[in-house]
Amino acid sequence: MDFAGLETVVANSAYVAARGSIDYQSAFAMRDKRMRARLKLSPVSQCQPAEGEMDLAFESICCQQPVGKRLFQHHLRSTEQFKMAAGLWQAMEDYKSRPEEAKHATMAQDIARQYYDSSSRDFCSFLSEEAIARVREGQGDSQADLFWESERQLLSYLEAQAFEDYKASRFFQRFLQFKELERQPVGEEWFSDFRVLGKGGFGEVCACQMRATGKLYANKKLNKKRLKKRKGHEVGSWG
């Protein structure tokens, strides 16, 4: 390794160490108060979307958008009527995200025992007999799609029974506040560059700090003229 390469390794190692200390110890002290103020949520009265400005369908708000989905699930857990549905939804998501297929059978059996057994206090009576029978019969087979029909029925039930109450809740108001904040453009003024971590054919990667939070990130900058001249934009379309 040449001296320049060694210098880069040392500098990057120092950056990684600094990132670890700043992220967890000093980020709060390094925030820019003026930029931090721009992250403040707007009053609810200023966050009402104009007609046609936002997709307010159940699928969009409660399933596709992470913030909306999480707040909807908080709403479900705060309502006695929907606690068991929220628990089943979370259990099915945990089942799908579990990489160890060997443990699927154990998880499926636990879910079936809690939510598919009519003697359980968390029994989900809104599920059809066919969906219940499918899970109870296949719970020992580690099927990836074991809960597919149950999830479809669960979401249909929540859309019909819980969605309107959610839109009138404080959780939905917070969702609108986050959507208003999301519309705020984030440009170069939000970041402070430190040093170049590496260079490539089309640009460079720099260490930078988010001024509003104090956290460190690696920021990739591309030179558009160089990218176009070398036809780098065509690389992404190969395959």
C-alpha positions in Angstrom: 0.0 0.0 0.0 1.4 3.4 -1.0 1.5 6.4 1.4 -1.6 8.0 0.0 -3.6 4.8 0.4 -2.3 4.4 4.0 -3.3 8.0 4.7 -6.8 7.4 3.5 -7.1 4.2 5.6 -6.0 6.1 8.7 -8.3 9.1 8.1 -11.2 6.8 7.4 -10.6 4.8 10.5 -10.6 8.1 12.5 -13.8 9.0 10.8 -15.5 5.7 11.8 -14.3 6.1 15.4 -15.6 9.7 15.4 -18.9 8.7 14.0 -19.3 6.1 16.7 -18.7 8.6 19.5 -20.7 11.4 17.9 -23.7 9.3 17.1 -24.2 8.1 20.6 -22.5 10.7 22.9 -22.2 14.1 21.4 -24.7 14.4 18.6 -27.1 16.5 20.7 -24.4 19.0 21.6 -23.3 19.4 17.9 -26.7 20.2 16.5 -27.4 23.5 14.8 -30.3 25.1 16.7 -31.5 27.0 13.6 -31.6 23.9 11.5 -33.1 21.9 14.3 -35.9 24.3 14.6 -36.9 23.5 11.0 -37.6 19.9 12.1 -40.3 21.1 14.5 -43.8 19.7 13.6 -46.3 22.3 12.3 -49.6 22.9 14.1 -52.3 20.4 13.1 -54.4 23.3 11.7 -51.7 23.9 9.1 -51.4 20.3 8.0 -54.8 19.6 6.5 -54.1 18.3 2.9 -56.0 20.0 0.1 -58.4 17.8 -1.9 -56.5 15.5 -4.2 -53.1 16.5 -2.7 -52.6 13.3 -0.8 -53.7 9.7 -1.3 -55.9 9.0 1.7 -56.8 5.5 0.8 -56.4 2.8 3.5 -53.8 0.8 1.5 -51.6 3.9 1.1 -51.8 5.3 4.6 -51.9 2.2 6.7 -49.9 -0.3 4.7 -47.5 1.3 2.2 -46.3 4.3 4.2 -44.1 3.3 7.2 -45.0 6.3 9.4 -48.7 5.9 8.7 -48.6 2.2 9.3 -46.8 2.5 12.6 -49.2 5.2 13.8 -52.2 3.2 12.7 -50.9 0.2 14.7 -50.4 2.5 17.7 -54.1 3.5 17.3 -55.1 -0.1 17.2 -53.2 -1.0 20.3 -54.7 1.9 22.2 -58.3 0.7 21.4 -59.5 -2.3 23.3 -61.6 -3.5 20.4 -58.6 -3.8 18.1 -55.8 -4.9 20.4 -56.1 -8.5 19.3 -56.1 -7.6 15.6 -53.0 -5.4 16.2 -51.3 -8.3 17.9 -52.1 -10.7 15.1 -50.9 -8.3 12.5 -47.6 -7.9 14.4 -47.2 -11.6 14.8 -47.7 -12.2 11.1 -45.1 -9.6 10.2 -42.6 -11.2 12.6 -43.3 -14.6 11.0 -42.7 -13.2 7.5 -39.5 -11.4 8.5 -38.0 -14.4 10.4 -35.1 -15.7 8.3 -34.8 -19.0 10.1 -37.3 -21.3 8.4 -36.7 -23.9 11.0 -38.3 -21.7 13.6 -41.4 -20.9 11.5 -43.3 -24.0 12.7 -42.8 -23.0 16.4 -43.9 -19.4 15.7 -46.9 -20.6 13.6 -48.0 -22.9 16.4 -47.8 -20.0 19.0 -49.8 -17.7 16.7 -52.4 -20.4 16.0 -52.7 -21.1 19.8 -53.2 -17.4 20.6 -55.3 -16.0 17.8 -56.9 -19.1 16.1 -58.1 -21.0 19.0 -61.7 -20.2 19.9 -61.0 -20.8 23.6 -58.3 -18.1 23.7 -59.1 -14.6 24.9 -57.4 -13.2 21.8 -59.3 -15.3 19.3 -59.9 -13.3 16.1 -63.5 -14.1 15.3 -63.5 -11.9 12.2 -61.4 -14.5 10.4 -63.4 -17.0 8.2 -63.6 -20.6 9.1 -61.6 -21.4 5.9 -58.7 -19.1 6.9 -58.7 -20.5 10.5 -58.7 -24.1 9.2 -55.8 -23.4 6.8 -53.6 -22.1 9.5 -54.4 -24.8 12.0 -53.8 -27.5 9.5 -50.6 -26.0 8.1 -49.0 -24.6 11.3 -46.4 -27.4 11.4 -45.2 -27.1 7.8 -43.2 -23.8 7.8 -45.1 -22.4 4.9 -44.0 -18.9 3.9 -47.6 -18.0 2.7 -49.4 -19.6 5.7 -51.0 -16.4 6.8 -51.7 -14.9 3.4 -55.4 -15.3 3.5 -55.6 -14.3 7.1 -53.7 -11.1 6.5 -56.0 -10.2 3.6 -59.1 -10.7 5.8 -57.4 -8.8 8.7 -56.7 -5.8 6.6 -60.2 -5.8 5.1 -61.6 -6.0 8.7 -59.5 -3.1 9.9 -60.3 -0.9 6.8 -64.0 -1.5 7.5 -64.0 -1.2 11.3 -61.0 0.9 12.4 -60.0 3.2 9.6 -62.6 5.9 10.1 -61.9 6.1 13.8 -58.1 6.3 13.0 -58.7 9.3 10.7 -60.4 11.1 13.7 -57.7 10.2 16.2 -54.6 12.1 17.4 -52.5 9.5 15.7 -53.8 10.5 12.3 -53.2 14.1 13.2 -49.6 13.3 14.0 -49.4 11.5 10.6 -50.5 14.7 8.9 -47.8 16.6 10.8 -45.1 14.2 9.6 -46.4 14.4 6.0 -46.2 18.2 6.2 -42.6 18.0 7.5 -41.8 15.5 4.7 -42.7 18.1 2.1 -39.9 20.3 3.3 -37.0 20.2 0.8 -33.6 19.0 2.1 -30.7 20.6 0.3 -26.9 21.2 0.8 -27.5 23.7 3.6 -28.7 20.8 5.9 -25.2 19.3 5.8 -21.6 20.2 6.6 -18.9 18.4 4.7 -15.8 17.2 6.5 -13.4 15.3 4.3 -13.3 13.1 1.2 -13.5 9.4 2.0 -12.9 8.2 -1.5 -13.1 9.1 -5.2 -14.4 7.3 -8.2 -14.9 7.7 -11.9 -18.0 9.8 -11.6 -17.6 11.6 -8.3 -16.6 11.3 -4.6 -17.8 10.2 -1.2 -17.5 12.6 1.6 -18.0 12.5 5.4 -20.7 15.0 6.3 -22.7 16.0 9.3 -26.5 16.6 9.4 -26.6 20.0 11.0 -30.1 19.5 12.5 -29.2 16.3 14.4 -25.4 16.2 14.7 -25.2 12.8 13.2 -22.5 11.8 10.7 -23.2 10.2 7.3 -21.3 9.3 4.1 -22.5 11.5 1.2 -22.0 10.4 -2.4 -21.6 13.3 -4.8 -21.8 12.7 -8.6 -20.4 15.0 -11.3 -23.3 15.1 -13.8 -21.2 16.4 -16.7 -18.6 13.6 -16.2 -21.4 11.1 -15.7 -23.0 12.1 -19.0 -19.7 12.4 -20.9 -18.7 8.8 -19.9 -22.3 7.6 -20.4 -22.4 6.4 -16.8 -26.2 6.9 -16.7 -26.4 3.9 -19.1 -24.7 1.5 -16.6 -27.8 1.5 -14.4 -29.9 0.2 -17.3 -27.7 -2.8 -18.1 -29.0 -6.2 -17.1 
